[in-house]
């Protein structure tokens, strides 16, 4: 009888461990990564874009805002605040957008280093930038003093 109880206990523990491993394998990469208060990385996936090829960054950010994953404000077509950090009135500092999508980036407007790779500044703003799966969109709060 004790052999059966031990075998049953071992089987139960094995099932629980297997379930935990499967659950962790199903977890996806987070869509918003806060590298710091002044560096916010938005990562897109095929699943997060739902197969659409016309999703704008601003619309994607609105979805993230609704899900409580990102806070931001827009004034006059410009991102003026992300997660409570606002651009000052004199724009001596502001949120700048960089991307891993080489077709929408330019080193001429500046670059940022993230995880050992250099990314160019986005050539269009969040209201015009069409997202692609498996790309990074990096908001960095930069000072110009």
N, C-alpha and C positions, 0 to 999 in steps of 0.2 A: 504494500500500500504506500509506504514512504517513497519507494522508487518511482511510483506513478506520480506522486505529488512533486517530487524533484524534477521529473521529466516535464510535467505540466508547467512548473515554475520556469524552467529553462526555456521552454517553448514560448511562454508568455513574454519573457524578457527579450528573446530573439525577435519576436514579432514587433515589440515596442521599439527596439533599436532599428530594425529595418524600416519601420514607419517614420522614425525620426530622420533617418538618412534620406529616404525618398522625399520627405517634406523639405529638407534643406536643399536637395538637388533641384526642386521645383521653384525655389525662391529665385526671383529674377534680380538683375542688377537694378539698384534704385534709379529712379528717373531723375531725381534731384540729389546732387551730392554737394554738401557744404564743405568745401575745402577749408574755408575760413569765413569769418564774417564778411570779408570783402572779395571773396571768390566763390561764385555759385556756378556749378556745372550742371547743365541739363543734358541728359543722355537720352537719345531716342532709340526705339526698337521698332521692328516691323509690327509687333503686337501693339505697342503704345500708339502707333500711327494708324492702326486698324486698316492697313493696306491702302490708305489714301495717299495720293501724291501731291495734294494741294493744300496741306495743312500749314498755316502760317505760324511762326514762332509765337506771336502775340496770342493767337487762339489756343495754342498748346499751353502757354503760360496761364491763360484763363482757366483751363481745365485743371492744371496743377494747383491753382489758387482755390478753386472750388473743392478740391480734395484735401486742402489744408497743407499741401506740401511746399507752397511758395507764397510769399506775400510780395506785392509790388504795386506801384502807382504809375500812372501815365498822365502826363500833362503836355498838351500841344504836340502830341505824336512822339514824345520822348519818354523813355523810362526814367523816372525821377527818383524812385525809391525802390529798394529791394530789401525785404526782411527788416524794415525799420531804419535802414541807412539811406539818408536822403542826399541828393545833390544840393550843395549850398546855392544860394541865390546868384552868386557871382561865377558859378561853374568852375571854381578853382579845383574842384574834384568832381568826378561824375562816373556813372556806370558806363563802361565800354564793353562792347560785344565782340567776341572772337569765336571762330569756328574751325572745326576740323575739316569741313567741307571746302576743299581747295577751290572749287568753282565759285564760291561765294566769299572768299577771303583774299586779303591783300596785305602783304608785309609792308607795303608802302605807307599804310596808315598805322603801323605799329604791330607788334607781336606780343604774345604772352607764352611763357613756358609753363606747361602743365604735364605732370608725370613724365618728365624727361623729353617731351616733344614740344616743338614750337608751333604755335597756331597764329594765323594772320587775323587782322581785324576784319569784321564782316563789312562787306561793301554796300549792304543795304540794312535798314533798321528792322526791328522786330515785327513791324506791321507789313513788311514786304517780303521777309525772308521765308522761303518755302523750305520746310524741313525734309530731310532724308533720313531713312532708318540707319541706325548704327553710327550716327555722327554725334559730335559734342558741340554744344553751344555754351560758351563760357562768358559769364558776366564778371567783370573785374572792376572794382571801385578804384579808380586811379586819381592821383593828385597831380596837378599841373603846376605847382609852385616851384 
